[in-house]
Amino acid sequence: MPLATLYSFRRCPYAMRARLGIVLSGAQVMLREIILKHKPEAMLAASPKGTVPVLITQNGQVIDESLDIMIWALRKNDPQNILLSQLPALQATAMALIKHNDDTFKPWLDKYKYADRYPEYSQDYYRKQGEIFISQLESLLTKHHHLLGHTASIADYAIYPFVRQFAHVDKNGFNTAPYPNVQRWLTDHLISDPFMDIMKKYPTWLESEQQFLFGTGIQD
Ligand SMILES: N[C@@H](CCC(=O)N[C@@H](CS)C(=O)NCC(=O)O)C(=O)O
């Protein structure tokens, strides 16, 4: 049976979250690394909205939302209970936190990162708006080692790629800000094996050229 295909872009935090879901589930897909400025026709034919990641399953189902790709992979195999499947209330909390990340934090992150494109306010203003979410994470991480408990869940994996981007805008400023638990949490993830796995570099996939096996394939 052919493997599912994942259109991905290495530095995109949404694509990172999808690749984390795949790695953590032990799934294996064919990875096609794309360039956002030159999206492959085959990807646009499958998902005309033109965002990465896009997964095309073995059955031809198109999944073009990063969180749905994580869920697709983890529903097949989730040895670490990252999906919190037996804990529906906590799972709902995780989904609400991820939604807050995507709907509120991410737009501030973009404005902070590209402040010159949004001259209405200063970069400092955008950073402070983003820090409202960072403070919420700090208070969660003061209570337990991971966002929602003592083990990492989908909330941690879906959110930390975005916090990484936020931290990278001004690394020194971030590292000296009063968020010791967020700094510890982010560092732990950035030195972890799953992060190393998802950040391997692949040459760009050009139509009908090479694609790459991605993931461990320990899942059936
Ligand atoms: N809601 C989507 C958002 C994905 C998204 O916006 N990805 C960005 C890259 S990080 C993208 O593809 N943007 C289109 C572009 O830049 O042309 C998801 O969760 O998958």
The ligand as a Tripos MOL2 file, in Angstrom:
@<TRIPOS>MOLECULE
LIG
   20    19     1     0     0
SMALL
NO_CHARGES

@<TRIPOS>ATOM
      1 N1         -4.8750   26.7930    9.4880 N.3       1 LIG1
      2 C1         -3.8000   26.2640    8.6930 C.3       1 LIG1
      3 C2         -2.7570   27.3590    8.5360 C.3       1 LIG1
      4 C3         -1.5490   26.9150    7.7160 C.3       1 LIG1
      5 C4         -0.7300   28.1140    7.2380 C.2       1 LIG1
      6 O1         -1.1760   29.2720    7.2660 O.2       1 LIG1
      7 N2          0.4920   27.8300    6.7310 N.am      1 LIG1
      8 C5          1.2700   28.9010    6.1430 C.3       1 LIG1
      9 C6          2.7670   28.6700    6.2610 C.3       1 LIG1
     10 S1          3.3360   28.6910    7.9240 S.3       1 LIG1
     11 C7          0.9840   28.9430    4.6600 C.2       1 LIG1
     12 O2          0.9720   27.9290    4.0090 O.2       1 LIG1
     13 N3          0.7380   30.1440    4.1110 N.am      1 LIG1
     14 C8          0.4980   30.3060    2.7080 C.3       1 LIG1
     15 C9          1.5100   31.1510    2.0300 C.2       1 LIG1
     16 O3          2.3910   31.7130    2.6980 O.co2     1 LIG1
     17 O4          1.4360   31.2390    0.8060 O.co2     1 LIG1
     18 C10        -3.2480   25.0080    9.3470 C.2       1 LIG1
     19 O5         -3.3790   24.8820   10.5690 O.co2     1 LIG1
     20 O6         -2.7420   24.1140    8.6420 O.co2     1 LIG1
@<TRIPOS>BOND
     1     1     2 1
     2     2     3 1
     3     2    18 1
     4     3     4 1
     5     4     5 1
     6     5     6 2
     7     5     7 1
     8     7     8 1
     9     8     9 1
    10     8    11 1
    11     9    10 1
    12    11    12 2
    13    11    13 1
    14    13    14 1
    15    14    15 1
    16    15    16 2
    17    15    17 1
    18    18    19 2
    19    18    20 1
@<TRIPOS>SUBSTRUCTURE
     1 LIG1         1 GROUP 0 **** ****
